[in-house]
Amino acid sequence: MEFKIERDGGVPDSFSDYFGGLYNEALAIMVERQDGYGPTNIESLGAYGVFSRLASDKCSRVSNALNGVIINGEAQVDSDWYNEGVKDALVDIANYAMILIALGEGKWSDVSRGYYDEDGFVNHSEAEEPENDGFVNYFEYGVEI
């Protein structure tokens, strides 16, 4: 399924187009970074380390941007709180959440290393490493990298 996202300030055609575009954008970033970092950075952090990075580093950036003042008992946030840095942090939060799901389901090592056979993904412990040990792109949802 391919989605489009309006970047000219116009209204998206639909809810699914808008959020599908956001997901595709986040996916493209994850695939690009995964290709650069490789699987061991996440494997060495483990689930708790990934969550800690999400909760402390990424959420702190967003929290800092949303840090406003209390006026007459109501929180007031600057109208310009949303910027490219905040957006980057929010995309990272979404991607770290997906990585945590993959870790929780025991899939991170297999999918990040591209282990597969004709039936799909293979258990990491049973797989032979591919000759090039390169990233295998299983994300064929209209994302161009």
Buried (B, 14 or more C-beta within 10 A) or exposed (E): EEBBBEEEEEEBEEEEBBEBBBBBBBBBBBBEEBEEEBBEBBBEBEBEBBBEBBEEEBBEBBEEBEEEEEEEEEEEEEEEEBEEEBEEBBBBBBBBEBBBEBBEEEBBBBBBBBBBEEEEBBEBEEBEEEEEEEBBEEBEEBBEE
